[in-house]
Amino acid sequence: MYFAALLARTEDGWEASDTELDDVETLSDLTDLAREASVDEDTVLVFIEQEDAWFGVVRVDGEEDPRIFISDATAAARSSYGEILLTDELLGREPGAEDTIAALEELVGLDGTEDGEPDITPDNDDDNDDDEIDADAVPAGPLGDTGILADLGLPEAELLMLRTDALVEIADALGAAEVLETVR
């Protein structure tokens, strides 16, 4: 089960709203959603949590690039919402590198068959789709900007120690527990 919410910083404090991620396919879509919730280009936090598995925080400050923290990258890689956050940049890969490798393999026929020979592949093929992130290529544990909430009251060390009910603890540190609870 997933929970997703937006926390927008205003002059009067934090405003929370739950959000549906059904139409969000990319980090850019998620960033646009956060910017729409922003008041005067103030800070907006997007919380995504998969119960007892992982949580992610995306911070959008005006027109700056989003900052991302994921509590468990391996668990997030197995999640459709986690894949949105696990960008090439966050994983330290050259953008589009997987697409380039796949195109080169197709071009030179590195599938192990000769031209004209049938490609015999078992039905229970474990190969990932081109759009999926290989969980083996994702580092285990936390990934991203550990200082994402430090200036808002949650130091890096405390963020790294959070496990279950993390979003409640984060909201409490930010002084936004009551407004987050209204959308939970």
CYANA upper distance limits for C-alpha pairs under 8 A (distance plus 0.5 A):
  1 MET  CA     50 GLN  CA      6.23
  1 MET  CA     51 GLU  CA      6.23
  2 TYR  CA     48 ILE  CA      7.57
  2 TYR  CA     49 GLU  CA      6.03
  2 TYR  CA     50 GLN  CA      5.03
  2 TYR  CA     51 GLU  CA      6.81
  3 PHE  CA     47 PHE  CA      8.25
  3 PHE  CA     48 ILE  CA      6.26
  3 PHE  CA     49 GLU  CA      5.69
  3 PHE  CA     50 GLN  CA      7.09
  3 PHE  CA     51 GLU  CA      8.36
  3 PHE  CA    184 ARG  CA      8.28
  4 ALA  CA     18 ASP  CA      6.52
  4 ALA  CA     19 THR  CA      6.16
  4 ALA  CA     20 GLU  CA      7.44
  4 ALA  CA     21 LEU  CA      8.00
  4 ALA  CA     46 VAL  CA      7.69
  4 ALA  CA     47 PHE  CA      5.87
  4 ALA  CA     48 ILE  CA      4.95
  4 ALA  CA     49 GLU  CA      6.92
  5 ALA  CA     16 ALA  CA      7.41
  5 ALA  CA     17 SER  CA      6.13
  5 ALA  CA     18 ASP  CA      4.63
  5 ALA  CA     19 THR  CA      5.71
  5 ALA  CA     46 VAL  CA      6.34
  5 ALA  CA     47 PHE  CA      5.72
  5 ALA  CA     48 ILE  CA      7.30
  5 ALA  CA    180 LEU  CA      8.35
  5 ALA  CA    183 VAL  CA      8.04
  6 LEU  CA     16 ALA  CA      6.09
  6 LEU  CA     17 SER  CA      5.77
  6 LEU  CA     18 ASP  CA      6.63
  6 LEU  CA     19 THR  CA      7.23
  6 LEU  CA     34 ALA  CA      7.54
  6 LEU  CA     37 ALA  CA      8.18
  6 LEU  CA     44 VAL  CA      7.29
  6 LEU  CA     45 LEU  CA      6.16
  6 LEU  CA     46 VAL  CA      5.13
  6 LEU  CA     47 PHE  CA      6.80
  7 LEU  CA     14 TRP  CA      6.69
  7 LEU  CA     15 GLU  CA      6.07
  7 LEU  CA     16 ALA  CA      5.01
  7 LEU  CA     17 SER  CA      7.16
  7 LEU  CA     44 VAL  CA      6.08
  7 LEU  CA     45 LEU  CA      5.55
  7 LEU  CA     46 VAL  CA      6.97
  7 LEU  CA     47 PHE  CA      8.44
  7 LEU  CA    180 LEU  CA      8.07
  8 ALA  CA     14 TRP  CA      6.05
  8 ALA  CA     15 GLU  CA      5.68
  8 ALA  CA     16 ALA  CA      6.89
  8 ALA  CA     37 ALA  CA      6.96
  8 ALA  CA     38 SER  CA      6.36
  8 ALA  CA     39 VAL  CA      7.78
  8 ALA  CA     42 ASP  CA      7.77
  8 ALA  CA     43 THR  CA      6.62
  8 ALA  CA     44 VAL  CA      4.85
  8 ALA  CA     45 LEU  CA      6.91
  9 ARG  CA     13 GLY  CA      6.33
  9 ARG  CA     14 TRP  CA      5.06
  9 ARG  CA     15 GLU  CA      6.94
  9 ARG  CA     38 SER  CA      7.98
  9 ARG  CA     39 VAL  CA      7.86
  9 ARG  CA     42 ASP  CA      6.40
  9 ARG  CA     43 THR  CA      5.92
  9 ARG  CA     44 VAL  CA      6.62
 10 THR  CA     14 TRP  CA      6.31
 10 THR  CA     15 GLU  CA      7.63
 10 THR  CA     39 VAL  CA      6.78
 10 THR  CA     42 ASP  CA      7.31
 13 GLY  CA    176 ALA  CA      8.33
 14 TRP  CA    176 ALA  CA      6.48
 14 TRP  CA    179 VAL  CA      7.62
 15 GLU  CA    179 VAL  CA      6.87
 16 ALA  CA    179 VAL  CA      6.11
 16 ALA  CA    180 LEU  CA      6.06
 16 ALA  CA    182 THR  CA      8.24
 16 ALA  CA    183 VAL  CA      7.35
 17 SER  CA    180 LEU  CA      8.13
 17 SER  CA    183 VAL  CA      6.47
 18 ASP  CA    183 VAL  CA      5.97
 18 ASP  CA    184 ARG  CA      7.87
 21 LEU  CA     81 TYR  CA      8.42
 24 VAL  CA     29 ASP  CA      5.92
 24 VAL  CA     30 LEU  CA      6.48
 25 GLU  CA     29 ASP  CA      6.92
 25 GLU  CA     30 LEU  CA      8.32
 25 GLU  CA     84 ILE  CA      7.10
 26 THR  CA     30 LEU  CA      6.98
 26 THR  CA     84 ILE  CA      5.73
 26 THR  CA     85 LEU  CA      8.42
 27 LEU  CA     31 THR  CA      6.53
 27 LEU  CA     84 ILE  CA      5.97
 27 LEU  CA     85 LEU  CA      6.63
 27 LEU  CA     87 THR  CA      8.27
 28 SER  CA     32 ASP  CA      6.64
 29 ASP  CA     33 LEU  CA      6.73
 30 LEU  CA     34 ALA  CA      6.81
 31 THR  CA     35 ARG  CA      6.69
 31 THR  CA     60 VAL  CA      7.31
 31 THR  CA     66 PRO  CA      7.30
 32 ASP  CA     36 GLU  CA      6.72
 33 LEU  CA     37 ALA  CA      7.21
 34 ALA  CA     38 SER  CA      6.98
 34 ALA  CA     44 VAL  CA      6.51
 34 ALA  CA     45 LEU  CA      7.82
 34 ALA  CA     46 VAL  CA      7.39
 34 ALA  CA     60 VAL  CA      7.25
 35 ARG  CA     41 GLU  CA      7.70
 35 ARG  CA     44 VAL  CA      7.75
 35 ARG  CA     60 VAL  CA      7.63
 35 ARG  CA     62 GLY  CA      7.51
 37 ALA  CA     44 VAL  CA      7.76
 38 SER  CA     42 ASP  CA      6.30
 38 SER  CA     43 THR  CA      7.40
 38 SER  CA     44 VAL  CA      6.58
 38 SER  CA     62 GLY  CA      8.29
 41 GLU  CA     61 ASP  CA      7.05
 41 GLU  CA     62 GLY  CA      4.74
 41 GLU  CA     63 GLU  CA      8.01
 42 ASP  CA     61 ASP  CA      6.42
 42 ASP  CA     62 GLY  CA      6.49
 43 THR  CA     59 ARG  CA      7.46
 43 THR  CA     60 VAL  CA      6.27
 43 THR  CA     61 ASP  CA      5.05
 43 THR  CA     62 GLY  CA      7.30
 44 VAL  CA     59 ARG  CA      6.38
 44 VAL  CA     60 VAL  CA      5.76
 44 VAL  CA     61 ASP  CA      7.01
 45 LEU  CA     57 VAL  CA      7.09
 45 LEU  CA     58 VAL  CA      6.13
 45 LEU  CA     59 ARG  CA      5.13
 45 LEU  CA     60 VAL  CA      6.90
 46 VAL  CA     56 GLY  CA      8.49
 46 VAL  CA     57 VAL  CA      6.10
 46 VAL  CA     58 VAL  CA      5.51
 46 VAL  CA     59 ARG  CA      6.97
 47 PHE  CA     55 PHE  CA      7.84
 47 PHE  CA     56 GLY  CA      6.42
 47 PHE  CA     57 VAL  CA      5.39
 47 PHE  CA     58 VAL  CA      7.23
 47 PHE  CA    167 LEU  CA      7.65
 48 ILE  CA     55 PHE  CA      6.08
 48 ILE  CA     56 GLY  CA      5.65
 48 ILE  CA     57 VAL  CA      7.04
 48 ILE  CA     81 TYR  CA      8.42
 49 GLU  CA     53 ALA  CA      8.38
 49 GLU  CA     54 TRP  CA      6.50
 49 GLU  CA     55 PHE  CA      4.67
 49 GLU  CA     56 GLY  CA      6.84
 49 GLU  CA    167 LEU  CA      8.16
 50 GLN  CA     54 TRP  CA      5.98
 50 GLN  CA     55 PHE  CA      6.65
 51 GLU  CA    164 THR  CA      8.33
 52 ASP  CA    163 ARG  CA      8.25
 52 ASP  CA    164 THR  CA      6.40
 53 ALA  CA     72 ASP  CA      8.10
 53 ALA  CA     75 ALA  CA      6.76
 53 ALA  CA     76 ALA  CA      8.40
 54 TRP  CA     70 ILE  CA      7.73
 54 TRP  CA     71 SER  CA      6.07
 54 TRP  CA     72 ASP  CA      5.92
 54 TRP  CA     73 ALA  CA      8.37
 54 TRP  CA     75 ALA  CA      6.76
 54 TRP  CA     76 ALA  CA      6.83
 54 TRP  CA    163 ARG  CA      8.22
 55 PHE  CA     70 ILE  CA      6.43
 55 PHE  CA     71 SER  CA      5.98
 55 PHE  CA     72 ASP  CA      7.83
 55 PHE  CA     76 ALA  CA      8.44
 55 PHE  CA    166 ALA  CA      7.90
 55 PHE  CA    167 LEU  CA      8.27
 56 GLY  CA     68 ILE  CA      7.73
 56 GLY  CA     69 PHE  CA      6.08
 56 GLY  CA     70 ILE  CA      4.84
 56 GLY  CA     71 SER  CA      6.75
 56 GLY  CA     82 GLY  CA      8.31
 56 GLY  CA     85 LEU  CA      8.36
 57 VAL  CA     68 ILE  CA      6.28
 57 VAL  CA     69 PHE  CA      5.77
 57 VAL  CA     70 ILE  CA      7.08
 58 VAL  CA     66 PRO  CA      6.89
 58 VAL  CA     67 ARG  CA      6.09
 58 VAL  CA     68 ILE  CA      5.07
 58 VAL  CA     69 PHE  CA      7.08
 59 ARG  CA     66 PRO  CA      6.04
 59 ARG  CA     67 ARG  CA      5.55
 59 ARG  CA     68 ILE  CA      6.93
 59 ARG  CA    148 ILE  CA      7.59
 60 VAL  CA     64 GLU  CA      7.29
 60 VAL  CA     65 ASP  CA      7.44
 60 VAL  CA     66 PRO  CA      5.32
 60 VAL  CA     67 ARG  CA      7.15
 61 ASP  CA     65 ASP  CA      8.25
 61 ASP  CA     66 PRO  CA      7.77
 67 ARG  CA    144 GLY  CA      8.31
 67 ARG  CA    145 ASP  CA      6.99
 67 ARG  CA    148 ILE  CA      7.19
 68 ILE  CA     85 LEU  CA      7.68
 68 ILE  CA    144 GLY  CA      6.02
 68 ILE  CA    145 ASP  CA      6.26
 68 ILE  CA    148 ILE  CA      7.75
 69 PHE  CA    142 PRO  CA      7.92
 69 PHE  CA    143 LEU  CA      6.43
 69 PHE  CA    144 GLY  CA      4.93
 69 PHE  CA    145 ASP  CA      5.69
 69 PHE  CA    146 THR  CA      6.80
 69 PHE  CA    148 ILE  CA      7.55
 70 ILE  CA     76 ALA  CA      8.08
 70 ILE  CA     85 LEU  CA      8.41
 70 ILE  CA    142 PRO  CA      6.11
 70 ILE  CA    143 LEU  CA      5.75
 70 ILE  CA    144 GLY  CA      6.73
 71 SER  CA    141 GLY  CA      6.91
 71 SER  CA    142 PRO  CA      4.87
 71 SER  CA    143 LEU  CA      7.08
 71 SER  CA    160 LEU  CA      7.83
 71 SER  CA    162 LEU  CA      8.47
 71 SER  CA    163 ARG  CA      8.17
 72 ASP  CA     76 ALA  CA      6.72
 72 ASP  CA    140 ALA  CA      6.94
 72 ASP  CA    141 GLY  CA      4.87
 72 ASP  CA    142 PRO  CA      5.26
 72 ASP  CA    143 LEU  CA      7.42
 73 ALA  CA     77 ALA  CA      6.55
 73 ALA  CA     82 GLY  CA      8.39
 73 ALA  CA     86 LEU  CA      8.14
 73 ALA  CA    138 VAL  CA      6.88
 73 ALA  CA    139 PRO  CA      6.86
 73 ALA  CA    140 ALA  CA      6.35
 73 ALA  CA    141 GLY  CA      6.21
 73 ALA  CA    142 PRO  CA      6.47
 73 ALA  CA    143 LEU  CA      6.49
 74 THR  CA     78 ARG  CA      7.46
 74 THR  CA    135 ALA  CA      6.36
 74 THR  CA    136 ASP  CA      8.32
 74 THR  CA    138 VAL  CA      6.30
 74 THR  CA    139 PRO  CA      6.88
 74 THR  CA    140 ALA  CA      5.67
 74 THR  CA    141 GLY  CA      7.29
 75 ALA  CA     79 SER  CA      7.52
 75 ALA  CA     82 GLY  CA      8.46
 76 ALA  CA     80 SER  CA      8.41
 76 ALA  CA     81 TYR  CA      7.94
 76 ALA  CA     82 GLY  CA      4.72
 76 ALA  CA     83 GLU  CA      7.09
 76 ALA  CA     86 LEU  CA      8.35
 77 ALA  CA     82 GLY  CA      6.11
 77 ALA  CA     83 GLU  CA      5.99
 77 ALA  CA     86 LEU  CA      7.70
 77 ALA  CA    133 ILE  CA      6.73
 77 ALA  CA    134 ASP  CA      7.88
 77 ALA  CA    135 ALA  CA      6.04
 77 ALA  CA    138 VAL  CA      7.73
 78 ARG  CA     82 GLY  CA      7.65
 78 ARG  CA     83 GLU  CA      8.01
 78 ARG  CA    135 ALA  CA      7.31
 79 SER  CA     83 GLU  CA      6.68
 80 SER  CA     84 ILE  CA      7.40
 81 TYR  CA     85 LEU  CA      7.61
 82 GLY  CA     86 LEU  CA      6.83
 83 GLU  CA     87 THR  CA      7.97
 83 GLU  CA    132 GLU  CA      7.99
 83 GLU  CA    133 ILE  CA      7.30
 86 LEU  CA     90 LEU  CA      6.62
 86 LEU  CA     91 LEU  CA      7.10
 87 THR  CA     91 LEU  CA      6.76
 88 ASP  CA     92 GLY  CA      6.53
 88 ASP  CA     93 ARG  CA      5.38
 88 ASP  CA     94 GLU  CA      6.84
 88 ASP  CA     95 PRO  CA      5.84
 88 ASP  CA     96 GLY  CA      8.07
 89 GLU  CA     93 ARG  CA      6.35
 89 GLU  CA     94 GLU  CA      7.58
 89 GLU  CA     95 PRO  CA      7.29
 90 LEU  CA    143 LEU  CA      8.14
 90 LEU  CA    144 GLY  CA      6.77
 91 LEU  CA    138 VAL  CA      7.50
 93 ARG  CA     97 ALA  CA      7.54
 96 GLY  CA    100 THR  CA      6.84
 97 ALA  CA    101 ILE  CA      6.75
 98 GLU  CA    102 ALA  CA      6.65
 98 GLU  CA    130 ASP  CA      8.19
 99 ASP  CA    103 ALA  CA      6.60
 99 ASP  CA    130 ASP  CA      7.92
100 THR  CA    104 LEU  CA      6.67
101 ILE  CA    105 GLU  CA      6.62
102 ALA  CA    106 GLU  CA      6.70
102 ALA  CA    130 ASP  CA      8.39
103 ALA  CA    107 LEU  CA      6.59
104 LEU  CA    108 VAL  CA      6.71
105 GLU  CA    109 GLY  CA      6.15
105 GLU  CA    110 LEU  CA      5.51
105 GLU  CA    111 ASP  CA      7.79
106 GLU  CA    110 LEU  CA      7.08
106 GLU  CA    111 ASP  CA      8.15
109 GLY  CA    113 THR  CA      7.93
109 GLY  CA    114 GLU  CA      8.49
111 ASP  CA    119 ASP  CA      8.44
113 THR  CA    117 GLU  CA      6.52
113 THR  CA    118 PRO  CA      7.74
113 THR  CA    119 ASP  CA      6.79
121 THR  CA    125 ASP  CA      7.36
128 ASN  CA    132 GLU  CA      6.60
128 ASN  CA    133 ILE  CA      8.11
128 ASN  CA    134 ASP  CA      7.27
133 ILE  CA    137 ALA  CA      8.23
133 ILE  CA    138 VAL  CA      8.49
134 ASP  CA    138 VAL  CA      7.44
139 PRO  CA    143 LEU  CA      8.16
142 PRO  CA    160 LEU  CA      7.70
146 THR  CA    156 GLU  CA      5.75
146 THR  CA    159 LEU  CA      7.54
146 THR  CA    160 LEU  CA      7.77
147 GLY  CA    151 ASP  CA      8.39
147 GLY  CA    155 PRO  CA      7.31
147 GLY  CA    156 GLU  CA      5.67
148 ILE  CA    156 GLU  CA      8.36
149 LEU  CA    153 GLY  CA      7.03
149 LEU  CA    154 LEU  CA      5.83
149 LEU  CA    155 PRO  CA      7.23
149 LEU  CA    156 GLU  CA      8.03
150 ALA  CA    154 LEU  CA      5.29
150 ALA  CA    155 PRO  CA      4.91
150 ALA  CA    156 GLU  CA      6.67
151 ASP  CA    155 PRO  CA      8.26
152 LEU  CA    173 ALA  CA      8.46
152 LEU  CA    174 LEU  CA      6.50
153 GLY  CA    173 ALA  CA      6.26
153 GLY  CA    174 LEU  CA      6.26
154 LEU  CA    158 GLU  CA      6.95
154 LEU  CA    159 LEU  CA      7.04
154 LEU  CA    170 ILE  CA      7.52
154 LEU  CA    173 ALA  CA      6.38
154 LEU  CA    174 LEU  CA      7.68
155 PRO  CA    159 LEU  CA      6.89
156 GLU  CA    160 LEU  CA      6.76
157 ALA  CA    161 MET  CA      7.03
158 GLU  CA    162 LEU  CA      7.15
159 LEU  CA    170 ILE  CA      8.35
162 LEU  CA    166 ALA  CA      5.91
162 LEU  CA    169 GLU  CA      8.38
165 ASP  CA    169 GLU  CA      7.11
166 ALA  CA    170 ILE  CA      6.57
167 LEU  CA    171 ALA  CA      6.49
168 VAL  CA    172 ASP  CA      6.57
168 VAL  CA    177 ALA  CA      6.82
168 VAL  CA    180 LEU  CA      8.20
169 GLU  CA    173 ALA  CA      6.75
169 GLU  CA    177 ALA  CA      8.34
170 ILE  CA    174 LEU  CA      6.81
171 ALA  CA    175 GLY  CA      6.58
171 ALA  CA    176 ALA  CA      5.25
171 ALA  CA    177 ALA  CA      5.12
171 ALA  CA    180 LEU  CA      7.34
172 ASP  CA    176 ALA  CA      6.23
172 ASP  CA    177 ALA  CA      5.09
176 ALA  CA    180 LEU  CA      6.67
177 ALA  CA    181 GLU  CA      6.56
178 GLU  CA    182 THR  CA      7.07
179 VAL  CA    183 VAL  CA      7.73
180 LEU  CA    184 ARG  CA      7.00
